[in-house]
Amino acid sequence: MEQRIYKTIRGGNSSLLTYLREVWKVRHLIYTFAKRDLKVQYAQTYLGLLWSVIQPLTGLIIFSFFFQRVMPLHLDVPYSVFAFTGIIGWFYFTSLIGQAGTVLMNNQQLIKKIQFPRLVLPLSKALTGLIEFSISIVLLVILMLIMGCPFSWRIVFLPLVVLANVITGLSGGIWLSALTVRFRDLHHIIPYLVGFGIWLTPVFYPTTIVPQQFNFIYYFHPVANVIALYRWIFIGTAVNEMQVLVSFALAFILFVSGLVFFVRNEKFIADHL
């Protein structure tokens, strides 16, 4: 990759808006880093990008076997379609949390050698994940056609739901990327948190099986509401509008506060690496 030096000069109390303008000026770096990550991720593998197909399909097969054979669920749509709409949202979220959360630690040499807005690195992970997510969407469409599921006009809202998915993932990923620089233990804790989180998220089960007294949890669970919106778009399941608004408001607050925290601590990142 061609290396270009980006020198940013700003005052000690640069505003978030000023910083984001600097990021916009070097936005091509987001594409450059995303392209590099894809090449590195699938380099020297026989299947290459096909691993992006194998991962969600493997999850679908495991969940389908369990909930159709061991603990059957009674749904109005084929379980495979129901589960896959949850898998695509969850995998994109975990990709952002896992990769964006550790991106600074994994690019120590680059950060020490080249001057550029460090926020570019976690943002590039959103683009990398979006490419893999797009493959999953194609698989979902094919699956719906095979299972005979009709499509609805609600599909026009897909870009907005994907944007909500990105903001939800980055709201945690940006915080973690800045925190892991100082607290190295988070680098090892993140995979465990992600692995446990799937059981608290209606990825492979409907919220109707959750006891009524625990439904308030979903007001504070943005990922669950992202998945609910995917299912509303593709299979027409109902959503709780107030629940969605509250959870996304919390995710947006976490996202903006993460940006502020990241910007204020960026000048110390290289010192801790």
Secondary structure, 3 states (H helix, E strand, C coil): CCCCCCCCCCCCCCCHHHHHHHHHHCCHHHHHHHHHHHHHHHCCCCCHHHHHHHHHHHHHHHHHHHHHHHCCCCCCCCHHHHHHHHHHHHHHHHHHHHHHHHHHHHCHHHHHHCCCCCCHHHHHHHHHHHHHHHHHHHHHHHHHHHHCCCCCHHHHHHHHHHHHHHHHHHHHHHHHHHHHHHCCCHHHHHHHHHHHHHHHCCCCCCHHHCCHHHHHHHHHCHHHHHHHHHHHHHHCCCCCHHHHHHHHHHHHHHHHHHHHHHHHHHHHHHHHC
